[in-house]
Amino acid sequence: MGISPTQFAVTTRRSANWPDAKRRVIGAYRSWLRAAPEIQTMYNIPMPVSTIRTRMRQEFEKHRFATKLPVVDVLLLKNNAEYQEMMNFWKQTTHVMSYFKEENFRGDKRLPSSFMEGFLEGRN
């Protein structure tokens, strides 16, 4: 499949009202969920599609209670850019795996907290 930079491009615009913003957010969420199997294949992610979809939902839930329309518009703008980069294969696998901290590299505990701890563990 050839990469077309404009294939996933979305025109930047402001939401007219809350129902319009809600419709746009739900559309973005659905497009991410539909793309999960393709993302798993493209980036060779060693996790089931259900785990990828759960992480996508967590990212959307993080901003669930945004109460200002301009903030939602900025979040949608960032979402569209992220989706385009992901689907056009402009990211590397390490960028994608950074969303899965707990499943990847022993979570946030990948480096020892002190020299002695690392020494006793047998790492440099």
C-alpha positions in Angstrom: 0.0 0.0 0.0 1.4 3.3 -1.0 1.5 6.2 1.4 -0.7 9.1 0.5 0.0 12.0 2.9 -3.4 13.6 2.2 -5.4 10.4 2.6 -6.0 10.9 6.3 -5.8 14.7 6.4 -8.8 16.5 8.0 -9.5 20.1 7.5 -9.1 22.1 10.7 -12.3 23.8 11.8 -14.1 25.0 14.9 -17.1 23.2 16.3 -20.3 25.1 15.9 -21.8 23.9 19.2 -21.6 21.0 21.7 -23.6 18.5 19.6 -21.2 19.2 16.7 -18.2 18.7 18.9 -19.6 15.5 20.4 -20.3 14.1 16.9 -16.7 14.9 15.8 -15.2 13.3 18.9 -17.3 10.1 18.5 -16.3 10.0 14.8 -12.6 10.3 15.8 -13.0 7.6 18.4 -14.7 5.2 16.0 -12.0 5.7 13.4 -9.3 4.8 15.9 -11.2 1.7 16.9 -11.6 0.6 13.3 -7.9 1.2 12.7 -6.7 -0.9 15.7 -6.1 -4.2 13.7 -4.2 -2.3 11.0 -2.1 -0.5 13.5 -1.2 -3.8 15.2 -0.1 -5.3 11.8 1.7 -2.2 10.6 3.7 -1.6 13.8 4.1 -5.3 14.7 2.7 -4.8 18.2 2.9 -7.9 20.3 -0.5 -7.4 21.9 -4.0 -8.4 21.1 -6.3 -5.9 19.3 -8.5 -5.7 22.4 -5.6 -4.3 24.5 -4.8 -1.7 21.8 -8.5 -0.7 21.8 -8.6 -0.5 25.6 -5.6 1.9 25.5 -7.2 4.0 22.9 -10.3 4.3 25.0 -8.2 5.3 28.0 -6.7 8.1 26.0 -10.1 9.4 25.0 -11.4 9.1 28.6 -8.5 11.2 29.9 -10.1 14.2 28.4 -13.7 13.2 28.9 -14.6 16.1 31.2 -13.3 19.0 29.1 -15.8 21.8 29.5 -14.7 24.4 27.1 -15.4 24.2 23.4 -12.1 25.7 22.2 -10.2 23.1 24.3 -12.2 20.3 22.7 -11.4 21.7 19.3 -7.6 21.8 20.1 -7.8 18.2 21.3 -9.5 17.2 18.1 -6.8 19.0 16.1 -4.1 17.0 18.0 -6.1 13.8 17.5 -6.3 14.3 13.8 -2.6 14.9 13.5 -1.8 11.9 15.6 -4.2 9.7 13.6 -2.6 10.9 10.3 0.9 10.2 11.5 -0.1 6.8 12.8 -1.9 5.6 9.7 0.7 7.0 7.2 3.4 5.0 9.1 5.3 8.2 10.0 5.9 6.8 13.5 8.3 4.1 14.6 7.3 1.2 16.7 8.9 2.7 19.8 6.7 5.7 19.5 3.6 3.5 19.4 4.8 1.3 22.3 5.3 4.3 24.5 1.5 4.3 25.0 1.8 0.9 26.6 4.1 1.6 29.5 2.8 -1.1 31.8 3.1 -3.8 29.1 6.4 -2.5 27.8 9.9 -2.5 29.3 8.6 -3.4 32.8 6.6 -0.2 33.0 8.1 2.9 34.6 10.5 0.6 36.6 12.7 -0.1 33.6 15.7 1.7 35.1 16.9 1.2 38.7 16.3 4.1 41.1 19.8 4.0 42.5 23.3 2.8 41.6 23.3 0.1 44.2 20.0 -1.3 43.1 21.2 -1.5 39.5 24.5 -3.1 40.7 22.7 -5.8 42.7 20.4 -6.4 39.8 23.4 -7.0 37.5 22.8 -4.1 35.1 25.2 -1.4 34.0 
